[in-house]
Amino acid sequence: MSNKISSNNPSKIHFMLKSTPPRVTFHQDMTEEERNIMLQHIAYWTDKQNQGIALVFGPVLNPAAPYGLAIIEVENEEQVPKIIEEDPAVIARLMTTEFYPMKAIIKL
């Protein structure tokens, strides 16, 4: 078996999204309002996963600087800012999100 730099759909491209919370302790001390926004955030990304856009997403519990991570598969880079802008945690200014192209390696 060989690894190829591609996905199951060669017309798709991949991006890594990194979301930064408002404080290092956020995952431990969210307010009730923040928790409700985060539940909406999780529902949003679960929907993106069900659509085949988010391949994986979730928190990275780095003790020094926790953050959220998503790997997405889209047709073009122009889709990425819209996906980020529609995230309830971004809308609420609870998180900031940056993105970078990624050469996903998927075993075919």
C-alpha positions as CSV (number, residue, x, y, z in Angstrom):
1,M,0.0,0.0,0.0
2,S,1.2,3.5,-0.7
3,N,0.3,6.9,0.7
4,K,-0.9,9.6,-1.7
5,I,-1.2,13.3,-1.0
6,S,-4.8,13.5,-1.8
7,S,-8.2,12.7,-0.5
8,N,-10.9,10.3,-1.7
9,N,-12.1,13.3,-3.8
10,P,-9.2,14.9,-5.7
11,S,-11.3,18.0,-6.4
12,K,-11.3,18.8,-2.7
13,I,-8.7,20.7,-0.7
14,H,-7.9,20.6,3.1
15,F,-7.4,23.3,5.8
16,M,-6.5,23.2,9.4
17,L,-8.5,25.6,11.6
18,K,-7.2,26.7,15.0
19,S,-9.6,28.3,17.4
20,T,-8.3,30.3,20.4
21,P,-10.5,30.6,23.4
22,P,-10.7,33.9,25.5
23,R,-8.5,32.5,28.3
24,V,-6.3,29.5,29.1
25,T,-8.7,28.3,31.8
26,F,-11.8,28.6,29.5
27,H,-12.5,24.8,29.4
28,Q,-12.6,24.7,33.2
29,D,-14.4,27.9,34.1
30,M,-17.0,28.7,31.4
31,T,-20.0,30.8,32.5
32,E,-23.4,29.4,31.8
33,E,-23.8,31.8,28.8
34,E,-20.4,30.7,27.4
35,R,-21.4,27.0,27.9
36,N,-24.6,27.6,25.9
37,I,-22.6,29.2,23.1
38,M,-20.1,26.3,23.1
39,L,-23.0,23.8,22.8
40,Q,-24.1,25.7,19.7
41,H,-20.5,25.7,18.5
42,I,-20.4,21.9,18.9
43,A,-23.7,21.5,17.1
44,Y,-22.5,23.7,14.3
45,W,-19.3,21.6,13.8
46,T,-21.2,18.3,14.2
47,D,-23.5,19.5,11.3
48,K,-20.3,20.3,9.2
49,Q,-19.0,16.8,10.0
50,N,-22.4,15.3,8.9
51,Q,-22.1,17.3,5.6
52,G,-18.6,15.8,5.0
53,I,-16.9,19.2,5.5
54,A,-15.3,18.7,8.9
55,L,-13.2,15.5,8.9
56,V,-12.3,15.9,12.6
57,F,-12.8,18.6,15.2
58,G,-12.4,19.1,18.9
59,P,-10.4,20.6,21.7
60,V,-6.7,20.2,22.1
61,L,-6.0,20.3,25.9
62,N,-2.5,21.7,25.8
63,P,-2.1,22.7,29.5
64,A,-0.1,25.9,28.5
65,A,-2.5,27.0,25.8
66,P,-5.6,24.9,25.0
67,Y,-7.3,25.5,21.6
68,G,-9.8,24.0,19.2
69,L,-8.8,22.2,16.1
70,A,-10.7,21.2,12.9
71,I,-9.5,19.6,9.7
72,I,-11.9,20.5,6.9
73,E,-12.3,19.5,3.3
74,V,-13.7,22.0,0.8
75,E,-13.8,22.8,-2.9
76,N,-12.0,26.1,-2.7
77,E,-10.3,28.4,-0.2
78,E,-13.1,31.0,-0.5
79,Q,-15.4,28.7,1.4
80,V,-13.3,28.8,4.6
81,P,-13.9,32.3,5.9
82,K,-17.6,31.8,5.5
83,I,-17.5,28.6,7.5
84,I,-15.5,30.3,10.2
85,E,-17.8,33.5,10.2
86,E,-20.9,31.3,10.8
87,D,-19.5,29.5,13.8
88,P,-21.6,30.6,16.9
89,A,-18.5,30.9,19.0
90,V,-16.9,33.3,16.5
91,I,-20.2,35.2,16.1
92,A,-20.3,35.7,19.9
93,R,-16.6,36.7,19.9
94,L,-15.8,33.9,22.2
95,M,-13.2,32.4,19.9
96,T,-10.9,33.7,17.2
97,T,-10.1,31.3,14.4
98,E,-7.2,31.2,12.0
99,F,-6.8,28.7,9.1
100,Y,-4.0,27.3,7.0
101,P,-3.8,25.1,3.9
102,M,-3.0,21.5,4.7
103,K,-1.6,18.7,2.6
104,A,-3.8,15.9,3.9
105,I,-2.3,12.4,3.5
106,I,-5.1,9.8,3.3
107,K,-4.3,6.2,2.8
108,L,-6.2,5.0,-0.2
